[in-house]
Amino acid sequence: MKIGASSIRPNTLLNYQKRLWRVIKVEHVKTGRGGAFAQVEMKDIETGTKLNERFRAEDKVDEVELETRKMLYSYEDGDALVFLDNESYEPLSVSRGFLEKEMGYLLPNTEIQAKLYDNRLISVELPSNVVLEIIEADPVVKGQRDPGTDHGVARMPQGDPL
């Protein structure tokens, strides 16, 4: 869907120069002599490269509509994570590095909300609550720490600290 440059906001997904970009920062500027413009900082979804682009107020850009599907995290296959569509049971593989931050909370058979564009996974929404197993935790000695300071570190089976 085409939107005007004045409608661009942070986290908007744009199809620009045949690539998919997430808007990081937008500055709308109105000059005295010239017309208004939007200075947009974007990040390529696939490569992670950044681009600064200036759009005039009358310019139109393609905003991307994402499809939301419920999917089930099935298993890990080498460096790929495999998700199954809850309705069609079609597998969808994605690189482990793509969901690096979420890996500590992604357990087999976890249902997620997947955001897709052209059958490519763009982002995932994890459940609000997950049950995790703690295998090791730092000991806490009474009086060792001041109230309100950082707590000890606990480790999960995946090796991630919590």
C-alpha positions as CSV (number, residue, x, y, z in Angstrom):
1,M,0.0,0.0,0.0
2,K,1.4,3.4,-0.9
3,I,1.8,6.0,1.9
4,G,3.0,9.5,1.9
5,A,6.4,10.3,3.3
6,S,4.7,12.3,6.1
7,S,3.1,9.1,7.3
8,I,6.3,7.2,7.8
9,R,6.9,6.2,11.4
10,P,9.5,4.2,13.3
11,N,9.0,0.4,12.9
12,T,7.1,0.8,9.6
13,L,8.1,-1.8,7.0
14,L,8.8,-0.4,3.6
15,N,9.5,-2.0,0.2
16,Y,12.1,0.3,-1.2
17,Q,14.6,-0.4,-4.1
18,K,13.2,-4.0,-4.3
19,R,14.3,-4.7,-0.7
20,L,12.5,-4.9,2.6
21,W,13.4,-2.2,5.1
22,R,12.4,-1.5,8.8
23,V,12.3,2.2,9.6
24,I,14.5,2.9,12.7
25,K,14.3,6.7,12.9
26,V,12.3,9.4,11.2
27,E,12.8,13.2,11.3
28,H,10.2,15.3,9.6
29,V,11.6,18.7,8.6
30,K,9.8,21.7,7.2
31,T,12.1,24.3,5.7
32,G,11.3,27.9,5.1
33,R,12.2,28.1,1.4
34,G,11.9,24.5,0.2
35,G,9.2,21.9,0.8
36,A,8.9,19.6,3.7
37,F,10.8,16.3,3.8
38,A,11.3,13.3,5.9
39,Q,14.8,12.1,6.8
40,V,14.5,8.4,7.3
41,E,17.0,5.9,8.7
42,M,16.2,2.3,7.6
43,K,17.7,-1.1,8.2
44,D,17.5,-3.9,5.6
45,I,15.7,-6.9,7.1
46,E,17.9,-9.5,5.4
47,T,21.4,-8.0,5.5
48,G,21.1,-5.6,8.4
49,T,22.7,-2.8,6.4
50,K,21.5,0.7,7.2
51,L,20.4,3.4,4.7
52,N,19.6,7.1,5.2
53,E,17.2,8.4,2.7
54,R,15.4,11.7,2.2
55,F,11.8,11.7,1.0
56,R,9.9,14.8,-0.1
57,A,6.5,15.2,1.5
58,E,4.7,14.5,-1.8
59,D,6.7,11.3,-2.4
60,K,4.9,8.0,-2.0
61,V,6.5,4.8,-0.7
62,D,5.3,1.2,-0.4
63,E,4.3,0.1,3.1
64,V,4.5,-3.6,3.6
65,E,1.5,-5.5,5.0
66,L,2.6,-8.5,7.0
67,E,0.6,-11.7,7.3
68,T,0.2,-13.1,10.8
69,R,0.1,-16.9,11.3
70,K,0.1,-19.2,14.3
71,M,3.1,-21.5,14.0
72,L,4.7,-24.2,16.1
73,Y,8.4,-24.3,16.8
74,S,9.1,-27.9,15.9
75,Y,12.9,-28.7,15.9
76,E,16.4,-27.5,15.2
77,D,18.1,-28.8,12.0
78,G,21.8,-27.9,12.2
79,D,21.8,-24.1,11.9
80,A,18.2,-23.9,10.9
81,L,15.0,-23.7,13.1
82,V,12.0,-25.4,11.6
83,F,8.5,-24.1,12.3
84,L,5.2,-25.7,11.3
85,D,2.1,-23.8,10.2
86,N,-0.7,-24.7,12.5
87,E,-3.3,-24.9,9.7
88,S,-1.4,-26.4,6.7
89,Y,1.5,-28.1,8.6
90,E,3.9,-26.7,6.0
91,P,7.5,-26.4,7.4
92,L,9.2,-23.1,7.4
93,S,13.0,-23.0,8.0
94,V,14.8,-19.9,9.3
95,S,18.5,-19.4,10.2
96,R,19.3,-19.7,13.9
97,G,21.0,-16.4,13.9
98,F,17.8,-14.7,12.8
99,L,16.2,-15.5,16.2
100,E,19.3,-15.3,18.3
101,K,17.8,-13.1,21.0
102,E,14.7,-15.3,21.3
103,M,16.5,-18.6,21.4
104,G,16.6,-18.7,25.2
105,Y,12.8,-18.6,25.4
106,L,12.0,-20.8,22.4
107,L,11.4,-24.4,23.4
108,P,10.2,-27.3,21.2
109,N,6.4,-27.3,20.7
110,T,6.1,-23.6,21.6
111,E,3.3,-21.8,19.7
112,I,4.3,-18.4,18.3
113,Q,2.7,-15.6,16.3
114,A,4.8,-15.4,13.1
115,K,4.8,-12.3,10.9
116,L,5.4,-13.2,7.2
117,Y,6.0,-11.4,4.0
118,D,6.0,-13.5,0.8
119,N,6.3,-16.6,2.9
120,R,9.5,-15.2,4.5
121,L,9.6,-14.9,8.3
122,I,10.1,-11.3,9.3
123,S,9.5,-11.5,13.1
124,V,8.1,-13.7,15.8
125,E,6.0,-12.9,18.8
126,L,6.7,-15.3,21.7
127,P,4.1,-16.3,24.3
128,S,3.9,-13.9,27.2
129,N,4.8,-16.7,29.7
130,V,7.2,-19.6,29.3
131,V,8.3,-22.2,31.8
132,L,12.1,-22.5,31.9
133,E,14.3,-24.9,33.8
134,I,17.1,-23.5,35.8
135,I,20.2,-25.8,36.1
136,E,22.6,-23.6,38.0
137,A,22.3,-20.4,40.0
138,D,24.7,-18.2,41.9
139,P,24.5,-18.7,45.7
140,V,23.0,-15.8,47.7
141,V,24.4,-15.1,51.1
142,K,22.3,-13.1,53.5
143,G,23.7,-9.5,53.8
144,Q,26.0,-10.0,50.8
145,R,24.1,-7.6,48.6
146,D,22.4,-4.3,49.1
147,P,18.7,-4.3,48.6
148,G,17.7,-3.2,45.1
149,T,21.0,-4.2,43.5
150,D,21.4,-6.7,40.7
151,H,20.6,-10.3,41.6
152,G,22.8,-13.4,40.9
153,V,22.9,-15.1,37.5
154,A,20.9,-18.3,36.8
155,R,21.7,-20.5,33.8
156,M,19.3,-22.5,31.6
157,P,20.0,-25.8,29.8
158,Q,20.6,-23.8,26.6
159,G,23.5,-22.1,28.4
160,D,21.9,-18.6,28.3
161,P,22.1,-16.6,31.5
162,L,18.8,-15.3,33.0
